[in-house]
Amino acid sequence: MLTIIAAAAENNALGKDNDLVWHLPDDFKRFKKLTTGHHIIMGRKTFESFPKLLPNRTHVIITRKKDYAPEGCVVVHNLEDAIKIAKNDEQPFIIGGGEIYKLALDYAEKIELTRVHANFEADTFFPEIDTKKWNKTDEVFHEKDERHNYSFTYITYLKNQ
C-alpha cells in the first residue's frame, strides 16, 4: 500500500529553505518506526536536506538531473519508475517534498499526516486533501509539552474505493 507520510501545519506549510520549521521529537520517532525497513521515495531536494542516509531504508530519489548518483541510493526520473522500484515492498512511503506529494496523491492509497497546530511562513506546502476522495480513519492528538513547542495530531486517511 503506497503511503504518503508528512507533517504539515494548519496552512499546509511543510518547510522553508529546504528545512522543517518545527522540531517534534515524537513525530520523528513515529516517522522512523513507520518507515524503517521500507522504501522511502522523495525528491532530490528532500534527500539533500538529510544530514546522512536514514538507516534501514531504501532511498529512492526522483530528480530531473541525469547524472545525479548519490551513493547508497536508487535514482529515477519520474514517480512511476520510483513506484516500480518499490513494487515488492508492501508499504513504500512517499516522504516529500511538496511537488512529489502533489504527484503522489493520484497513486497513494493512504496518508499518514501529522497536522501541526500552528501556521508558518513557508516556501513548500502539502497539497489540499480532497475529503471526497480521502476518508479520515484515525486521529490521535498530542498536546504541546516541554519537548514539543506545538500541539499536533496524527491523522490517517484512506483513499475511498
N, C-alpha and C positions, 0 to 999 in steps of 0.2 A: 504494500500500500504506500504509494508515494505521498509523503507528508511534508508540508511546509511548516517550518518552525521559525518563529520570530518573536521579538519583543518590540512592541510599538506603543507609543504614547497615545493619549486620547486624541490628539490631532494627527495620528498615524506617523509621527516622526520616528525614524529609525536611527538616524545618526547625522553627524556633521563632520566635515573634513575627514571622512573615512574612519570615524571613530564613534563609539557609543557616547551618548550624552548623559548616561547614568551608570551607576555601579550597583548591581543587585546580586550579591553572592549566592543567594538561594536559587535564583534563576540560572546562574552559571552552573550550579550543581545539577539542576534539573536537565539543562541542555546536555551536559556531559553524560548523565545517566541514560537519557533517551537516545543519544546519537552514537554512543560507544559501540563499536562492532559493526557499524553500518557505513554505507556510502554517504558522504556529505557533498552535495552539489552546490556550487557557488560561482559567482562571477569573479573575475580576476581581482578587482579592487577589494572585494571582501577578503579574498585569500591574502592579499598583500597587507591587510590590516592586522593579521595574526603575527605575534612575535615568533612563532615557530609552528611546525605541523602539530595538529591536535592528535594526541596519541590514540592508537587503536581504532582509527577510522580511515577509510579510503577517500582521499581528497580528489574530487572531480571538479576541474576548473573550466569554466566556459569563458573563452576570450576570442576576440577577432584577430589577435596577434598571431600570425602564422608561425613565428619562431619562438614562441613562449614555451619554456620547458623546465619549470622548477623541479628539482629533484624530489622523488618520492610522491609525485602527483600524476594523475591522468589528466591530459589536456584535450579538450574538444572545442568545437567552434559553434555549436548550437545546442539548445536544450534537448532536442530529440536524441542526439548522439549521447548526451550525458545520461539520459534515462535508459538508453540501450545498454550502456556500460554497466549500469546498476541493476539490470533485469533479474539477476539471480539473488539479489538482496530483497528479502521480504519486506523491508522497512527502510528504503532510502529516504534521505531528508534533503529538502531544498533549504539552504541556510542564508540566502541573500545574494546580492543586495536588492535594492528596490526594483530594478528592471527585471531581474531574474524572477523575483516574486510575482511580478505582473504577468510574465510569460507563463509561469508555472501554474497559475490559477486554473487554466484550462486542462491541465494534466493531473493535478493533485487530487487525491480523494479525501485528504484530512488536513486540517490546520491545527497546529499547537501554537496558540498565541498567548504571549504574556502581555497583558494590557497594563501599561504603566499609567497610573492615575495622576497624570500631570500633562501639561503641554510644553513643548520645547521648540526652540528655534532649530531648524534642521535643513539639510540640503538633500536628504534621502528620505523617502516616505514609503510606507507599506500601502499597497492598493486597498481601496474600499472593498469590504466583504459584502457581497450581494446576498442578503438573507433570504432571497427567493431560491438561491442555488445552494446555500450552505445552512445547515441546521446545527445550532448550538446544542451539544450533548453533555457537556460537563463544565463546571466552573468552580474554582477554589480561590477564595480571597486570601491575600497575605497583607497583614497590617504593616504600616510603617513602623520601624523599630530602630534600635541602636545601630544595627548593621545595614539598614535599608532606609535611605532618605525619602523614599516614596512608597506608598502602598501600591499593590499590583494584584492582578487576578490572572490565574492560569485559565484559559478558555480553550476547550476543544470543540472544533467544528467538523462535521462530516458532510461531504457533498451529497445532496439529495439525488437519489437514483431515478 
